[in-house]
Amino acid sequence: MKSFVFSQLLGAPDAAAAGAGTGSFISTLVPFAMIIAIFYFLIIRPQNKKQKETQRMLSALKKGDKITTIGGIHGVIQSVKEHSVIVRVDDDTKIEFSRSAIAGVEAQAKEEKSEKLEEKKEEGAEKNDETQEAPKPKFSLFRK
């Protein structure tokens, strides 16, 4: 009788409970693994990508880039130092900012947009050269 009471108090598994314990362990482990995977793909991975992109942007800063700081100040980079940049805000006003205070580069975005527009114009010009007349629609919503 004593051994039965001690085994129940100490939590010694029975033969029938041992088989159920393995199944319950796996069923408990699977949701935790799924939660970890969801956190990785929805939070951790995008944050790491954004951090790498920001580091690339900060390392590519050069004189003449139009920037915006975290505080919303717009200006043009006058000179680049190791850990800071000097930004011309007005004709006679220059401010030194830490590189980490730069939120974005405006000039690069405009250059990329203008390159894309030029490519689209070139493609459109090539298509117009190939076909002088615009194709007529095969059907119409309105009958004549």
N, C-alpha and C positions, 0 to 999 in steps of 0.2 A: 504494500500500500504506500509506503514512504517513497519508493522509487517512482511510482506513478505520479504522486503529488510533486516531487522535485522535477521530474521531467516536464510536467505541465508549467511549473513556475519558471523554469529555465528556458522554456520554449524549444525543447527538443522536437524535431520534426518526426512525424509518423511516416510510414512508408507510403501511404496514400497522399499525404500532404506534400511529399517531396516532388511528385510528378506535377502537381498543380502549381507549385512554387516556381518551377522553371517557365511555365507558360505565362504566369502572371508577371514574371520579371521581364520577359520579352515584350509583353503587351504594355508594360510601363516604359520600357526603353524606347520603343518606336515613336511615340508622340514627342518625347524629348528630342530625339534625333531630328524629327521633322521641324520642330520649333527652331532648333539651331540652324538648320538649313534655310528656313524662311528668313531668319534674321540675317544670315550671311548674304543671301541674294538680294534682299530688299533694303538693307541698311549698310552693312559693312562694305560690300563690294562697290556700290556706287559712291560711297564716301571716299574710298581709296582712289577710285578713278578721278574724282573731282580734285582731290589733293594733288595727285600727280600732274593733272592738267594745269593747276594753279602754279605748281613749282616750275613747269616748263614755261609758262607765261612770264613768271618773274625772272627766270634766267635769260629770257630772250629780250628783255627790255633794252632799248637803245635810244640814243639821242634823237629827238624829233618825234617820238611816239606820243600820240595824244592819249592821255590816261584819265581815269576817274579813281579817286581814292575811296576808301571805305566811308569817310565822312561826307562824300558827295562833292568834293572839290574837283573841278575839271582843269586840266592844264597840259602843258607840253614839257617833256623831259628836256632839260638843258644839259645835264651831265649825270653820268651813272657812276656810283661808287660801289664798293664791295657790299656794304650792308644798307645803303641808302641811295636815294636819287634826289636831285635838285630839280624842282618843277617850277616852270614859269607860269604864273597864274594870270598876271597882267603884264603890261609893257615893262614896268619897273619893279614888279613884285616877284620874288623868287622864294620858294619855301622848300626846306629839306624834309623829306619823308623817309621813313623806314620802308624797305621793299615790301614788307608784309602788310603795309597800310594801303597798298594798291589793289583795288578791286577788279579793274579790268582795263584793257587797252582798246581804245576806240578805233585807232587808225588801222589796226590789223583787220578788224571786222569790216571796215569800209572797203579795204583793199580786196578782201575775199569776195564781198558782194559785187564789186565792180568787175572782178575777173569772171565771176559766174555770169553776169549780165553780158559781158563781151562774148563769152562762149555761146550763149544763147542767141545773140544777134548774128554771130557767124554761122551757126547752124541754120537759123532762119533764112539767112541770105543764100546759103547753099540750096536749101529746099526751094526757094523762090526761083532760083536759076534753073533748076531741074524742071519745074512745072510752072509755066507762065500763068496758067489760069487756075484759080482755086477750084477744087473739086466740088461739084454740086451734090447736095444731099439726095439720097435715094428715096427718101420719104419725107413727108411734111405733116405737121399736125393740122394744118389748115388745107382744105381742098379748094382748088381753083374752079 
